[in-house]
Amino acid sequence: MPLSDPLSITLKLGNHILPMQVERSDEYVYREAEKLIQSRFSYYASKYPHQGNELYLKMMALDIAVRLKRMEMEQDPAELEEALTALIGEVEQSLR
């Protein structure tokens, strides 16, 4: 799928440079993702010195994936719907 408004950017992921074409409207998201990756990579590199970039990248990827899954689980629409249904029931009961 061709990009409608492409922008060439270069991201640093760990010690790797990655040239990319992204939508101009997505540049901020990519830059923020790069900051997150660099932050977690630096954290693991300082916590476990001399273990190698590949291990830091794997640890960083796992770290970010776990955070993403936690966020997905916290925002489960079924749980929200259930809580809202219970709350509506309580409000209706108190109005009777």
NUTORKE-146042 format. One record per residue: residue number from 1; residue in one letter; x, y, z of N, C-alpha, C, O in turn. Coordinates in steps of 0.1 Angstrom, whole numbers, plus 2048, in hexadecimal, padded with zeros to 3 digits. Layout:
N
REC / n / res / n_x / n_y / n_z / ca_x / ca_y / ca_z / c_x / c_y / c_z / o_x / o_y / o_z
REC / NUM / A / X / Y / Z / X / Y / Z / X / Y / Z / X / Y / Z
...
//
This chain:
96
REC / n / res / n_x / n_y / n_z / ca_x / ca_y / ca_z / c_x / c_y / c_z / o_x / o_y / o_z
REC / 1 / M / 808 / 7F4 / 800 / 800 / 800 / 800 / 809 / 80C / 800 / 811 / 80E / 809
REC / 2 / P / 808 / 815 / 7F6 / 811 / 821 / 7F5 / 80D / 82B / 800 / 801 / 82C / 803
REC / 3 / L / 817 / 832 / 805 / 815 / 83C / 80E / 80F / 849 / 807 / 814 / 84C / 7FD
REC / 4 / S / 805 / 84F / 80D / 7FE / 85A / 807 / 806 / 867 / 808 / 806 / 86F / 7FF
REC / 5 / D / 80D / 869 / 813 / 815 / 875 / 816 / 822 / 870 / 81C / 824 / 872 / 828
REC / 6 / P / 82B / 86A / 814 / 837 / 864 / 81A / 842 / 86E / 81F / 843 / 879 / 81A
REC / 7 / L / 848 / 869 / 82A / 853 / 871 / 82F / 85F / 867 / 832 / 85C / 85D / 838
REC / 8 / S / 86B / 86B / 82E / 876 / 862 / 831 / 87C / 866 / 83F / 87F / 872 / 841
REC / 9 / I / 87D / 85D / 847 / 883 / 85F / 855 / 88D / 854 / 857 / 88D / 84A / 851
REC / 10 / T / 896 / 857 / 861 / 8A0 / 84D / 865 / 89E / 84B / 874 / 89F / 855 / 87C
REC / 11 / L / 89C / 83F / 878 / 89B / 83C / 886 / 8A7 / 834 / 88B / 8AD / 82C / 884
REC / 12 / K / 8AA / 836 / 898 / 8B4 / 82E / 89E / 8AE / 825 / 8A8 / 8A7 / 829 / 8B1
REC / 13 / L / 8B0 / 818 / 8A6 / 8AA / 80D / 8AE / 8B5 / 805 / 8B4 / 8BB / 7FD / 8AD
REC / 14 / G / 8B8 / 808 / 8C1 / 8C4 / 802 / 8C6 / 8D0 / 808 / 8C0 / 8D2 / 814 / 8C0
REC / 15 / N / 8D8 / 800 / 8BA / 8E4 / 805 / 8B3 / 8E2 / 804 / 8A4 / 8EB / 805 / 89C
REC / 16 / H / 8D6 / 802 / 8A0 / 8D2 / 800 / 891 / 8CC / 80D / 88C / 8C3 / 813 / 893
REC / 17 / I / 8CF / 811 / 880 / 8C9 / 81C / 879 / 8BF / 816 / 86F / 8C2 / 80D / 867
REC / 18 / L / 8B3 / 81C / 86F / 8A8 / 816 / 867 / 8A2 / 822 / 85F / 89A / 829 / 864
REC / 19 / P / 8A5 / 823 / 852 / 89E / 82D / 84A / 890 / 828 / 846 / 88F / 81C / 843
REC / 20 / M / 887 / 831 / 847 / 879 / 82D / 844 / 871 / 837 / 83C / 875 / 843 / 83C
REC / 21 / Q / 867 / 833 / 836 / 85D / 83C / 830 / 850 / 83A / 838 / 84B / 82F / 839
REC / 22 / V / 84B / 845 / 83E / 83F / 845 / 846 / 836 / 850 / 841 / 83A / 85A / 83B
REC / 23 / E / 829 / 84F / 845 / 820 / 85A / 843 / 824 / 866 / 84B / 829 / 864 / 857
REC / 24 / R / 823 / 872 / 846 / 827 / 87E / 84D / 81F / 87F / 85A / 824 / 883 / 865
REC / 25 / S / 813 / 87B / 85A / 80A / 87B / 866 / 80E / 872 / 870 / 80A / 873 / 87C
REC / 26 / D / 816 / 868 / 86D / 81B / 85E / 876 / 829 / 860 / 87C / 82E / 859 / 884
REC / 27 / E / 830 / 86B / 877 / 83D / 86D / 87B / 83F / 86E / 88A / 848 / 868 / 890
REC / 28 / Y / 836 / 875 / 890 / 837 / 877 / 89F / 836 / 86A / 8A6 / 83E / 867 / 8B0
REC / 29 / V / 82D / 861 / 8A2 / 82C / 854 / 8A8 / 839 / 84C / 8A6 / 83D / 845 / 8B0
REC / 30 / Y / 83F / 84C / 89B / 84B / 845 / 898 / 857 / 84B / 8A1 / 85F / 843 / 8A6
REC / 31 / R / 857 / 858 / 8A2 / 862 / 85E / 8AA / 860 / 85B / 8B9 / 86A / 858 / 8C0
REC / 32 / E / 854 / 85B / 8BD / 851 / 857 / 8CB / 855 / 848 / 8CE / 85A / 845 / 8D8
REC / 33 / A / 851 / 840 / 8C4 / 855 / 832 / 8C5 / 864 / 830 / 8C6 / 869 / 828 / 8CE
REC / 34 / E / 86B / 837 / 8BE / 87A / 837 / 8BE / 87F / 83B / 8CB / 888 / 834 / 8D0
REC / 35 / K / 879 / 845 / 8D2 / 87E / 849 / 8DF / 87B / 83E / 8E9 / 884 / 83C / 8F2
REC / 36 / L / 870 / 838 / 8E8 / 86D / 82D / 8F2 / 877 / 822 / 8F0 / 87C / 81C / 8FA
REC / 37 / I / 879 / 81E / 8E3 / 883 / 813 / 8E1 / 891 / 817 / 8E6 / 897 / 80E / 8EC
REC / 38 / Q / 895 / 823 / 8E3 / 8A2 / 827 / 8E8 / 8A3 / 827 / 8F7 / 8AD / 823 / 8FD
REC / 39 / S / 899 / 82B / 8FD / 898 / 82C / 90C / 89A / 81E / 912 / 8A2 / 81B / 91B
REC / 40 / R / 891 / 814 / 90D / 892 / 807 / 912 / 89F / 800 / 90E / 8A4 / 7F8 / 916
REC / 41 / F / 8A4 / 802 / 902 / 8B1 / 7FC / 8FE / 8BC / 801 / 908 / 8C4 / 7F9 / 90C
REC / 42 / S / 8BC / 80E / 90A / 8C7 / 814 / 913 / 8C5 / 80E / 921 / 8CF / 80B / 928
REC / 43 / Y / 8B9 / 80C / 926 / 8B7 / 807 / 933 / 8BD / 7F9 / 934 / 8C4 / 7F6 / 93E
REC / 44 / Y / 8BA / 7F0 / 92B / 8BF / 7E3 / 92B / 8CE / 7E2 / 929 / 8D5 / 7DA / 92F
REC / 45 / A / 8D3 / 7EB / 920 / 8E1 / 7EB / 91E / 8E9 / 7EF / 92B / 8F4 / 7EA / 92D
REC / 46 / S / 8E3 / 7F8 / 933 / 8EA / 7FC / 93F / 8E8 / 7F2 / 94A / 8F0 / 7F0 / 953
REC / 47 / K / 8DC / 7EC / 94A / 8D9 / 7E2 / 955 / 8E1 / 7D5 / 953 / 8E5 / 7CE / 95C
REC / 48 / Y / 8E3 / 7D1 / 946 / 8EA / 7C5 / 943 / 8F6 / 7C8 / 939 / 8F5 / 7C5 / 92D
REC / 49 / P / 900 / 7CE / 93E / 90B / 7D2 / 935 / 912 / 7C6 / 92F / 913 / 7BB / 934
REC / 50 / H / 917 / 7C9 / 923 / 91F / 7BF / 91B / 917 / 7B2 / 917 / 91D / 7A8 / 916
REC / 51 / Q / 90A / 7B3 / 916 / 902 / 7A8 / 912 / 8FF / 7A7 / 903 / 8FB / 79D / 8FE
REC / 52 / G / 901 / 7B3 / 8FC / 8FF / 7B3 / 8EE / 8F2 / 7B9 / 8EA / 8E8 / 7B8 / 8F0
REC / 53 / N / 8F3 / 7C0 / 8DE / 8E7 / 7C7 / 8D9 / 8DB / 7BE / 8D6 / 8D0 / 7C3 / 8D8
REC / 54 / E / 8DE / 7B3 / 8D1 / 8D3 / 7AA / 8CE / 8CA / 7A6 / 8DA / 8BE / 7A6 / 8DA
REC / 55 / L / 8D1 / 7A4 / 8E5 / 8CA / 7A1 / 8F2 / 8C2 / 7AD / 8F7 / 8B7 / 7AC / 8FB
REC / 56 / Y / 8C8 / 7B9 / 8F6 / 8C1 / 7C5 / 8FA / 8B5 / 7C8 / 8F1 / 8AA / 7CB / 8F7
REC / 57 / L / 8B6 / 7C5 / 8E4 / 8AB / 7C7 / 8DC / 89F / 7BD / 8DF / 894 / 7C1 / 8DF
REC / 58 / K / 8A3 / 7B1 / 8E2 / 899 / 7A7 / 8E6 / 892 / 7AA / 8F3 / 886 / 7A9 / 8F4
REC / 59 / M / 89A / 7AF / 8FD / 895 / 7B3 / 90A / 88B / 7BF / 908 / 881 / 7BF / 90E
REC / 60 / M / 890 / 7C8 / 900 / 888 / 7D4 / 8FD / 87B / 7D1 / 8F6 / 870 / 7D6 / 8FA
REC / 61 / A / 87B / 7C8 / 8ED / 86F / 7C4 / 8E5 / 865 / 7BD / 8EF / 859 / 7BF / 8EE
REC / 62 / L / 86B / 7B4 / 8F7 / 862 / 7AD / 901 / 85C / 7B7 / 90B / 850 / 7B7 / 90E
REC / 63 / D / 864 / 7C1 / 910 / 85F / 7CB / 919 / 854 / 7D3 / 913 / 849 / 7D5 / 919
REC / 64 / I / 855 / 7D7 / 906 / 84B / 7DF / 900 / 83F / 7D7 / 8FD / 833 / 7DC / 8FE
REC / 65 / A / 841 / 7CA / 8F9 / 835 / 7C2 / 8F6 / 82D / 7BF / 903 / 821 / 7BF / 902
REC / 66 / V / 834 / 7BD / 90E / 82D / 7BB / 91B / 825 / 7C7 / 91E / 819 / 7C6 / 923
REC / 67 / R / 82B / 7D3 / 91D / 823 / 7E0 / 91F / 817 / 7E1 / 916 / 80C / 7E5 / 91B
REC / 68 / L / 819 / 7DE / 90A / 80D / 7DE / 900 / 802 / 7D5 / 904 / 7F6 / 7D9 / 904
REC / 69 / K / 806 / 7C8 / 908 / 7FC / 7BF / 90C / 7F4 / 7C3 / 919 / 7E8 / 7C1 / 91A
REC / 70 / R / 7FC / 7C9 / 922 / 7F6 / 7CE / 92E / 7EB / 7D9 / 92B / 7E0 / 7D9 / 930
REC / 71 / M / 7EF / 7E2 / 922 / 7E6 / 7ED / 91E / 7DA / 7E7 / 917 / 7CF / 7EB / 91A
REC / 72 / E / 7DC / 7DD / 90F / 7D0 / 7D7 / 908 / 7C7 / 7D0 / 912 / 7BB / 7D1 / 911
REC / 73 / M / 7CD / 7C9 / 91C / 7C5 / 7C3 / 926 / 7BD / 7CC / 92F / 7B2 / 7CA / 933
REC / 74 / E / 7C4 / 7D8 / 932 / 7BD / 7E2 / 93A / 7B1 / 7E9 / 933 / 7A8 / 7EE / 939
REC / 75 / Q / 7B2 / 7E8 / 926 / 7A8 / 7EF / 91E / 79E / 7E5 / 917 / 79A / 7E8 / 90C
REC / 76 / D / 79B / 7DB / 91E / 792 / 7D0 / 919 / 784 / 7D6 / 918 / 77E / 7D9 / 922
REC / 77 / P / 77F / 7D7 / 90C / 771 / 7DD / 90A / 766 / 7D5 / 911 / 75D / 7DB / 916
REC / 78 / A / 768 / 7C8 / 912 / 75E / 7C0 / 919 / 75D / 7C3 / 927 / 752 / 7C4 / 92D
REC / 79 / E / 768 / 7C5 / 92E / 768 / 7C9 / 93C / 762 / 7D7 / 93E / 75A / 7D9 / 947
REC / 80 / L / 765 / 7E0 / 935 / 75F / 7ED / 936 / 750 / 7ED / 934 / 749 / 7F3 / 93C
REC / 81 / E / 74C / 7E5 / 92A / 73D / 7E4 / 928 / 737 / 7DE / 934 / 72C / 7E2 / 938
REC / 82 / E / 73D / 7D3 / 93A / 737 / 7CD / 946 / 736 / 7D7 / 952 / 72C / 7D7 / 959
REC / 83 / A / 740 / 7DF / 954 / 740 / 7E8 / 95F / 736 / 7F3 / 95C / 72F / 7F7 / 965
REC / 84 / L / 735 / 7F8 / 950 / 72A / 802 / 94D / 71C / 7FC / 94E / 713 / 803 / 953
REC / 85 / T / 71A / 7F0 / 94A / 70D / 7E9 / 94B / 709 / 7E8 / 95A / 6FE / 7EB / 95E
REC / 86 / A / 713 / 7E5 / 962 / 710 / 7E4 / 971 / 70D / 7F1 / 977 / 704 / 7F3 / 97F
REC / 87 / L / 715 / 7FB / 972 / 712 / 809 / 977 / 705 / 80E / 973 / 6FE / 815 / 97B
REC / 88 / I / 701 / 80C / 967 / 6F4 / 810 / 962 / 6E9 / 809 / 96A / 6DF / 80F / 96D
REC / 89 / G / 6EB / 7FC / 96C / 6E1 / 7F5 / 974 / 6DF / 7FB / 982 / 6D4 / 7FC / 987
REC / 90 / E / 6EA / 7FF / 989 / 6EA / 805 / 996 / 6E3 / 813 / 995 / 6DB / 816 / 99E
REC / 91 / V / 6E5 / 81A / 98B / 6DF / 828 / 989 / 6D0 / 826 / 987 / 6C8 / 82D / 98D
REC / 92 / E / 6CC / 81C / 97F / 6BE / 81A / 97C / 6B7 / 815 / 989 / 6AC / 819 / 98B
REC / 93 / Q / 6BE / 80D / 990 / 6B8 / 808 / 99D / 6B6 / 813 / 9A7 / 6AC / 814 / 9AE
REC / 94 / S / 6BF / 81C / 9A8 / 6BE / 827 / 9B1 / 6B4 / 831 / 9AD / 6AF / 839 / 9B5
REC / 95 / L / 6B0 / 832 / 9A0 / 6A6 / 83B / 99B / 698 / 836 / 99D / 68E / 83E / 99C
REC / 96 / R / 697 / 829 / 9A0 / 689 / 823 / 9A2 / 683 / 827 / 9AF / 678 / 823 / 9B2
//
